[in-house]
């Protein structure tokens, strides 16, 4: 019986404080993040429709979504049962705009202009830091935490930084960079959770100003625990303060009227300072609630990814309570998105009857198809991940080489060089993206609009087009993130998985298209992201699968995970990267000694990279 009580958990809902948590944290964050997700979705959509998502390209994509033609035409197109085409000539012309080499040349200047806009926003933010340092407290970071980092670490974020991050991410996704929207929403969700846990104290309520050499520094005196996940920062701040208190006068800033008003409002709100991590978790769940076609997928992915850290052996939360709070926040966000936008960012697709009729009854062969698709998808997913890493490291190398050039050859200051390269690097990346889009036009954008066309038009596009599109998509993702565009990898990886499933159906036409497509759609991301249950449920909800097809998708995900993570391929690659980063950091510390030794063969090309953002991968070359 004790085990049963442990599983059921405590009677948390009896506490009146829990009701305040549901209202002022979960429901509030869900509502706010629902409006934020709606605004972000609208911004990206309007930018895309005004630029690349128009003309013949739009007609080709919409043609793949349209099923106004006869069932016989669908059967001919998907299964190739006849040689007679039933489509109009103008449709054939529109489909040609998706084939290899048929992209528009103006994609190049569009993406270069997008890169310039992204870099300009970052530089403006950096310059504002010198004008209003109390507001813009830090330089625009070189990188932001990904989804797994956000869920596992639950770090405090600078809430003001969410504003430029929103703008840069909207520009990146709306103007055609190969990124998804989840990075911005997750960061904003975690930032809102941080703000709620502080009772809306923005960090300027009480500050201690310390006069010192080289300027002034400010230290937050509220007990919100902003830097508790960064002990190095806390220790260095404490040392600086203790050194200066001995011989310098400290003074407390006067509270102005605005700060007094914020303090008054804060006192009216419940105190959640003892559950900062939980507030961040509810904000993340609210952010994800506006992404998926069903809100239960949000707490599912949060719990599946963060299980080892928060609910497993190292767990500090109870499952039932956090499922309830994250479920409430996700539901509110989901409802706001449905109300304002008529659907979430990822919506369910209408599968034609001709496709679904073959899946009414379960057949054992479906599981065999799932095993085959999962194995192939796992290998393709891992190979695509290596391509993605190449794109990221290329962007990092270009950034650091240009920065060192301006600092050493031109003689500019570090801040000036950094701002110049911050603008130039995304322009270079945008130009590379434009060239790739001309060659492979299906890679434009995050990939979600093209999903349906890849499924229904895979045979017409051909195996070569679909295969090249899958790998090029991940290369575009790496270039986008490596050269300064901001966004998440989820949508591009899902699109690459959809291409994998379509390719398998083309090569093995005996596998039903919906099984191969849905299984590849789900199994390819699982090779990189450990979310078997989440992507299985997502695929089942998106394509309205029954139990028979969903069982094939599940075993495909399991097989993909066994092939890559179960065999240690991903872990070995990550460990190798961590060792290389540590070696590069050690080389950076010994750089002065290496420069004095002409026989040294190691050249560290980015000694300043780890100063821009903790955890950035350093890259070294050996001559």
C-alpha positions in Angstrom: 0.0 0.0 0.0 2.9 2.4 0.7 4.0 2.0 -2.9 0.5 2.9 -4.0 0.6 6.0 -1.9 4.0 7.0 -3.3 2.6 6.7 -6.9 -0.5 8.7 -6.1 1.5 11.5 -4.6 0.5 14.0 -1.9 -2.9 15.7 -1.7 -1.5 18.9 -3.1 -4.8 20.4 -4.3 -6.0 20.8 -0.6 -3.6 23.6 -0.1 -5.0 27.0 -0.9 -1.5 28.1 -2.1 -1.9 25.5 -4.9 -5.0 27.3 -6.1 -2.9 30.5 -6.3 -0.3 28.6 -8.2 -2.9 27.5 -10.8 -4.3 31.0 -11.2 -1.3 33.3 -10.9 1.4 31.0 -12.4 0.0 28.2 -14.6 -3.1 29.9 -16.0 -1.5 33.3 -16.2 1.6 32.1 -18.1 -0.5 29.9 -20.4 -2.7 32.9 -21.3 0.2 35.3 -21.8 2.3 32.8 -23.8 -0.8 32.0 -25.9 -0.9 35.7 -27.0 2.8 35.7 -27.5 2.7 32.6 -29.7 -0.2 34.1 -31.7 1.8 37.3 -32.3 4.9 35.4 -33.3 3.0 33.1 -35.6 1.3 36.0 -37.3 4.6 37.9 -37.7 6.3 34.9 -39.3 3.3 34.3 -41.6 3.0 37.9 -42.8 6.8 38.1 -43.5 6.7 34.8 -45.4 3.7 35.7 -47.5 5.2 39.1 -48.3 8.4 37.5 -49.6 9.1 33.9 -50.5 5.8 32.1 -49.8 4.0 33.4 -52.8 3.7 33.1 -56.6 4.3 29.7 -58.3 6.0 28.4 -55.2 2.9 28.9 -53.1 0.8 27.4 -55.9 2.9 24.3 -55.9 2.7 23.9 -52.1 -1.0 24.5 -52.0 -1.5 22.0 -54.9 0.1 19.3 -52.7 -2.4 20.2 -49.9 -5.5 20.3 -52.3 -7.6 17.2 -52.8 -10.3 18.7 -54.9 -9.4 16.4 -57.7 -10.9 12.9 -58.0 -10.0 9.9 -55.8 -8.7 8.1 -58.9 -6.3 11.0 -59.6 -4.9 10.6 -56.0 -4.5 6.9 -56.5 -2.7 7.4 -59.7 -0.4 10.0 -58.2 0.5 8.2 -55.0 0.6 4.6 -56.2 1.5 5.1 -59.9 -1.2 2.5 -60.9 -1.5 4.1 -64.4 0.6 6.0 -66.8 -2.1 8.5 -67.8 -1.9 11.8 -66.0 -5.1 13.4 -64.9 -3.7 16.7 -63.9 -3.8 20.0 -65.7 -0.8 21.4 -67.5 -0.5 24.5 -65.4 -0.3 22.2 -62.3 2.7 20.4 -63.9 4.4 23.8 -64.4 3.8 24.8 -60.8 5.2 21.5 -59.5 8.4 22.2 -61.5 9.2 25.1 -59.1 9.9 22.5 -56.4 12.4 20.4 -58.4 16.2 20.6 -58.1 17.7 23.7 -59.6 14.4 25.5 -60.2 14.7 28.0 -57.3 14.5 31.7 -57.9 17.7 33.7 -58.0 16.2 36.5 -55.9 16.3 34.1 -52.9 20.0 35.0 -52.6 19.5 38.7 -52.0 16.4 38.0 -49.8 18.3 35.8 -47.4 21.3 38.2 -47.5 18.9 41.1 -46.6 17.4 38.9 -43.8 20.9 38.3 -42.4 21.6 42.0 -42.5 18.4 42.7 -40.5 19.2 40.0 -38.0 22.7 41.4 -37.4 21.4 45.0 -37.3 19.0 44.1 -34.5 21.8 42.4 -32.5 24.1 45.4 -32.9 21.4 47.9 -31.9 20.9 45.9 -28.7 24.6 45.8 -28.0 24.8 49.6 -28.5 21.8 50.1 -26.2 23.8 48.4 -23.5 26.2 51.3 -23.3 23.3 53.8 -23.2 21.0 52.1 -20.7 23.1 49.5 -19.0 20.5 48.8 -16.3 18.1 47.6 -19.0 20.4 46.0 -21.6 22.6 44.2 -19.1 24.4 41.9 -21.5 25.6 41.7 -25.0 23.4 39.7 -27.4 24.7 36.1 -26.8 26.5 34.1 -29.4 24.1 31.2 -28.8 20.9 30.5 -26.8 20.0 27.3 -24.9 18.2 24.6 -26.9 15.1 22.8 -25.9 16.8 20.0 -23.9 19.0 22.6 -22.1 15.9 24.7 -21.2 13.9 21.7 -19.8 16.8 20.1 -17.9 18.5 23.3 -16.5 15.4 25.5 -15.9 17.7 28.5 -15.7 16.8 32.0 -15.0 16.8 34.3 -18.0 17.1 38.0 -18.4 13.5 38.9 -19.1 14.3 42.0 -21.2 16.5 39.8 -23.5 13.3 38.1 -24.7 12.3 41.2 -26.7 15.2 41.3 -29.1 15.2 37.5 -29.2 11.5 37.6 -30.3 12.4 40.1 -33.1 15.4 38.3 -34.4 13.7 34.9 -34.4 10.6 36.3 -36.2 12.9 37.9 -38.9 14.9 34.7 -39.3 11.8 32.4 -39.7 9.7 34.8 -41.6 12.3 35.7 -44.2 13.2 32.1 -45.1 16.0 31.0 -42.8 15.9 27.3 -42.0 14.8 27.5 -38.4 11.8 26.7 -36.4 9.8 28.9 -33.9 10.2 26.9 -30.8 13.5 28.5 -29.6 12.0 31.9 -29.2 8.8 30.6 -27.5 10.8 28.4 -25.1 13.1 31.3 -24.2 10.2 33.6 -23.6 8.4 31.0 -21.7 11.3 30.4 -19.3 11.7 34.2 -19.0 8.1 34.7 -18.1 8.5 31.9 -15.5 11.5 33.7 -14.1 9.5 37.0 -13.9 6.5 35.3 -12.2 8.8 33.7 -9.6 10.1 37.2 -8.7 6.6 38.6 -8.3 7.3 40.8 -11.4 10.4 42.4 -10.0 12.5 43.2 -13.0 15.8 43.3 -11.1 15.9 47.1 -10.6 13.9 47.4 -7.4 16.9 47.5 -5.2 20.4 47.8 -6.6 23.8 48.5 -5.0 26.0 50.8 -7.0 29.7 50.3 -6.4 32.2 52.8 -7.8 35.4 51.2 -9.1 38.1 51.5 -11.6 37.0 51.3 -15.2 33.3 52.3 -14.6 30.4 51.2 -12.4 29.0 47.8 -11.8 25.6 46.9 -10.4 24.6 43.9 -8.3 21.0 42.8 -7.7 20.0 42.6 -4.1 16.7 40.8 -4.4 16.5 37.2 -3.3 15.1 35.8 -6.5 18.1 33.6 -7.1 18.8 34.9 -10.6 22.3 33.4 -10.8 22.0 30.3 -8.7 22.6 28.2 -11.7 25.8 30.1 -12.4 28.0 29.7 -9.3 31.0 31.2 -11.1 29.2 34.4 -11.7 28.1 34.6 -8.0 31.5 33.9 -6.6 33.2 36.5 -8.9 30.6 39.1 -7.9 31.1 38.4 -4.2 34.9 38.7 -4.5 34.6 42.0 -6.4 32.2 43.4 -3.7 34.3 42.2 -0.8 37.5 43.7 -2.3 35.9 47.1 -2.9 34.0 47.3 0.4 37.3 47.6 2.3 38.4 50.8 0.7 35.5 52.3 -1.3 32.2 53.9 -0.2 29.0 52.0 -1.2 25.7 53.7 -1.6 22.2 52.5 -2.2 20.3 54.0 -5.1 17.1 55.9 -4.4 13.9 54.3 -5.6 12.1 56.3 -8.2 8.4 56.5 -8.7 8.4 53.8 -11.3 10.2 51.4 -9.1 7.9 52.2 -6.2 4.9 51.4 -8.4 6.5 48.0 -9.5 7.2 47.2 -5.8 3.6 48.0 -4.9 2.3 45.7 -7.6 4.7 43.0 -6.7 3.4 42.9 -3.1 -0.1 42.2 -4.3 1.0 39.0 -6.1 1.7 35.6 -4.5 5.3 34.9 -3.6 6.6 32.1 -5.8 10.3 32.7 -5.0 10.6 29.2 -3.4 9.4 27.5 -6.7 11.4 29.3 -9.3 12.1 26.1 -11.3 8.5 25.1 -11.3 7.5 28.5 -12.6 10.0 28.1 -15.5 8.7 24.6 -16.2 5.1 25.9 -16.4 6.3 28.7 -18.8 8.0 26.2 -21.0 4.9 24.0 -21.1 2.8 27.0 -22.0 5.2 27.9 -24.8 5.1 24.4 -26.3 1.3 24.3 -25.9 1.0 26.7 -28.8 3.1 24.4 -31.1 1.4 21.0 -31.2 -2.0 20.0 -32.5 -3.0 18.6 -29.1 -2.1 20.3 -25.8 -1.3 17.1 -23.9 1.8 16.8 -26.1 3.3 19.8 -24.2 3.5 18.2 -20.7 4.4 14.9 -22.3 7.5 16.2 -24.1 8.5 18.3 -21.0 8.3 15.2 -18.8 9.9 12.8 -21.2 12.9 15.0 -21.9 13.4 16.1 -18.3 12.6 12.8 -16.7 16.2 12.0 -15.6 16.7 15.4 -14.1 13.4 16.2 -12.5 11.4 13.0 -11.9 13.9 10.2 -12.1 16.7 9.2 -9.7 17.8 12.8 -9.4 14.2 14.0 -9.3 13.1 16.9 -7.2 9.5 17.2 -8.5 6.5 14.9 -8.1 5.0 13.7 -11.3 1.3 14.2 -10.6 1.6 17.7 -9.4 3.8 18.9 -12.2 1.6 17.2 -14.8 -1.4 19.1 -13.4 0.3 22.5 -13.4 2.0 22.1 -16.8 -1.2 20.7 -18.2 -3.1 23.8 -17.1 -0.6 26.2 -18.6 -0.4 24.3 -21.9 -4.3 24.2 -22.1 -4.6 27.9 -21.7 -1.9 28.6 -24.3 -3.5 26.0 -26.7 -7.0 27.6 -26.2 -5.7 31.1 -27.0 -3.9 29.9 -30.1 -7.1 28.1 -31.3 -9.2 31.2 -30.6 -6.9 33.8 -32.2 -5.2 31.8 -35.0 -7.7 29.0 -35.7 -5.1 26.4 -34.9 -1.6 25.8 -33.5 1.6 26.1 -35.4 1.6 22.4 -36.2 -1.9 21.3 -37.3 -3.4 18.0 -38.1 -3.5 17.0 -41.8 -6.5 15.6 -43.7 -5.4 12.2 -45.0 -7.3 11.3 -48.3 -9.6 8.3 -48.0 -7.7 6.4 -50.6 -4.7 6.4 -48.3 -6.5 5.6 -45.1 -8.7 2.7 -46.4 -5.7 0.4 -46.5 -5.1 0.9 -42.7 -8.4 -0.1 -41.3 -7.3 -3.6 -40.3 -4.1 -4.4 -38.5 -1.6 -6.6 -40.3 1.6 -7.9 -38.9 3.6 -6.7 -41.9 3.0 -3.1 -40.7 5.3 -3.8 -37.8 8.0 -5.2 -40.2 7.6 -2.0 -42.2 8.1 0.0 -39.1 11.3 -1.8 -38.2 12.7 -1.2 -41.6 11.8 2.4 -41.7 13.1 3.0 -38.2 16.5 1.5 -39.0 16.9 3.5 -42.2 15.6 6.7 -40.6 18.0 6.3 -37.6 21.0 6.1 -39.9 19.8 9.0 -42.1 19.1 11.1 -39.0 22.6 10.5 -37.6 24.2 11.3 -40.9 22.1 14.4 -41.2 23.1 15.4 -37.7 26.8 15.3 -38.7 26.0 17.5 -41.7 24.2 19.9 -39.4 27.2 20.1 -37.1 29.5 20.9 -40.1 27.3 23.9 -40.9 27.3 25.1 -37.4 31.1 24.9 -37.1 31.6 26.6 -40.4 29.6 29.6 -39.2 31.6 29.7 -35.9 34.9 29.6 -37.7 34.0 32.3 -40.1 32.8 34.5 -37.2 36.0 34.1 -35.2 38.4 34.5 -38.2 36.7 37.7 -39.2 36.7 39.0 -35.7 40.4 38.3 -35.2 41.1 39.9 -38.6 39.5 43.2 -37.6 41.2 43.1 -34.2 44.7 42.2 -35.3 45.0 43.3 -38.9 42.8 46.4 -38.9 43.5 47.3 -35.3 39.8 47.8 -34.2 38.7 47.4 -30.6 37.1 44.2 -29.5 33.6 45.6 -29.2 33.7 47.3 -32.6 35.1 44.2 -34.3 32.4 42.1 -32.6 29.6 44.4 -33.8 30.9 44.5 -37.4 31.2 40.8 -37.6 27.8 40.4 -36.0 26.3 42.1 -39.0 28.5 40.6 -41.7 28.3 37.0 -40.6 24.6 36.6 -41.0 24.8 38.2 -44.4 27.4 35.6 -45.5 25.2 32.9 -44.1 22.1 34.3 -45.8 24.0 34.3 -49.1 24.9 30.7 -48.7 21.4 29.8 -47.8 20.1 31.6 -50.9 22.4 29.6 -53.1 21.3 26.4 -51.5 17.6 27.4 -52.0 18.2 28.1 -55.7 19.5 24.5 -56.0 17.0 22.9 -53.6 13.9 25.1 -53.4 12.0 22.7 -51.1 14.4 23.7 -48.3 13.0 27.2 -48.0 11.9 28.2 -44.5 11.4 26.0 -41.5 9.8 23.2 -43.5 6.3 22.9 -42.1 4.4 24.3 -45.2 6.1 21.8 -47.5 5.3 18.7 -45.4 2.1 17.8 -47.2 3.6 18.3 -50.6 6.4 15.9 -49.9 3.9 13.2 -48.9 1.5 13.5 -51.8 3.9 14.5 -54.5 6.9 12.4 -53.6 6.7 10.1 -56.6 6.5 13.1 -59.0 9.4 14.9 -57.3 11.5 11.7 -57.6 13.9 9.9 -55.3 16.8 12.1 -56.1 15.0 15.4 -55.3 13.6 14.0 -52.0 16.9 12.5 -50.9 18.9 15.7 -51.7 16.3 17.8 -50.0 16.5 15.8 -46.7 20.3 16.2 -46.3 20.4 19.8 -47.7 17.7 20.8 -45.2 19.9 19.8 -42.3 22.9 21.6 -43.8 20.7 24.7 -44.2 19.7 24.3 -40.5 23.4 24.2 -39.5 24.3 27.2 -41.6 21.3 29.2 -40.2 22.3 28.5 -36.6 26.0 28.8 -37.1 25.9 32.1 -39.0 23.7 33.9 -36.5 20.1 33.3 -37.4 18.0 32.5 -34.4 15.5 29.6 -34.2 15.0 26.0 -33.2 15.8 22.8 -35.0 12.5 20.9 -34.4 10.7 21.9 -37.6 13.6 21.4 -40.0 14.4 18.0 -38.4 10.8 16.9 -38.7 10.7 17.9 -42.4 13.9 15.9 -43.0 12.2 13.0 -41.4 9.2 13.4 -43.7 11.5 13.4 -46.7 13.1 10.2 -45.4 9.7 8.5 -45.1 8.7 9.6 -48.6 12.0 8.4 -50.0 11.5 5.0 -48.4 8.1 4.7 -50.0 9.6 5.6 -53.4 12.3 3.0 -53.1 10.0 0.4 -51.5 6.6 1.1 -53.1 5.0 -1.9 -51.3 5.1 0.0 -48.0 1.9 2.1 -47.7 2.8 5.7 -48.1 1.1 6.8 -44.8 3.1 4.2 -42.8 6.5 5.1 -44.4 5.8 8.8 -44.2 4.5 8.9 -40.7 7.2 6.5 -39.4 10.0 8.4 -41.1 8.5 11.7 -39.9 8.7 10.5 -36.3 11.8 8.1 -36.4 14.3 10.5 -37.8 14.0 13.1 -35.0 14.2 10.3 -32.4 17.7 9.5 -33.6 18.7 13.0 -32.3 16.1 13.9 -29.7 15.1 11.3 -27.0 11.4 11.6 -27.3 9.9 8.3 -28.4 6.5 8.7 -26.9 6.1 12.4 -27.8 6.9 12.0 -31.5 4.8 8.9 -31.8 1.8 10.7 -30.4 2.6 13.8 -32.5 2.7 11.7 -35.7 -0.5 9.9 -34.7 -2.4 13.1 -34.0 -1.1 15.0 -37.0 -2.0 12.3 -39.6 -5.1 11.0 -37.8 -3.7 7.5 -37.6 -5.5 4.6 -36.1 -4.0 2.0 -33.8 -2.6 -0.1 -36.6 -0.5 2.6 -38.2 0.5 4.1 -34.9 1.9 0.8 -33.8 4.2 0.8 -36.8 5.3 4.4 -36.0 6.1 3.4 -32.4 8.3 0.5 -33.3 10.0 2.6 -36.0 10.9 5.2 -33.3 12.2 2.5 -31.0 14.3 1.0 -33.7 15.7 4.4 -34.7 16.7 5.1 -31.1 18.3 1.7 -30.7 20.2 2.1 -33.9 21.8 5.5 -33.0 21.6 6.1 -29.2 21.3 2.5 -28.2 24.5 1.7 -30.0 26.2 4.8 -28.5 26.8 6.6 -31.8 25.3 9.9 -30.6 26.9 9.6 -27.1 30.3 8.9 -28.6 30.1 11.9 -30.9 29.0 14.2 -28.0 31.8 13.0 -25.7 34.3 13.5 -28.5 33.1 17.1 -29.0 33.3 17.8 -25.2 36.9 16.5 -25.1 37.8 18.7 -28.2 36.2 21.7 -26.5 38.1 21.1 -23.3 41.4 20.7 -25.3 40.6 24.0 -27.2 40.0 25.8 -23.9 43.3 24.5 -22.5 45.0 25.6 -25.7 43.4 29.1 -25.3 44.9 29.4 -21.8 48.3 28.4 -23.1 48.0 30.6 -26.2 50.7 33.0 -25.1 53.2 30.2 -24.5 52.3 28.6 -27.9 53.0 31.9 -29.7 56.5 32.0 -28.2 57.2 28.4 -29.3 57.7 28.3 -33.1 57.6 24.5 -33.1 54.0 24.4 -31.8 51.6 22.9 -34.3 48.3 23.8 -32.5 46.7 27.1 -33.6 43.7 28.2 -31.6 41.5 30.3 -33.9 38.9 31.3 -31.4 40.3 32.2 -28.0 37.5 34.7 -27.4 34.6 32.4 -28.2 34.2 31.1 -24.7 34.0 34.6 -23.4 30.9 35.4 -25.4 28.8 32.6 -24.0 29.5 29.9 -21.5 29.3 26.4 -23.1 30.1 27.5 -26.7 32.0 24.9 -28.6 35.6 25.9 -29.4 37.2 24.7 -32.6 40.9 24.2 -33.1 42.9 23.3 -36.2 46.2 21.5 -36.3 48.8 22.4 -38.9 
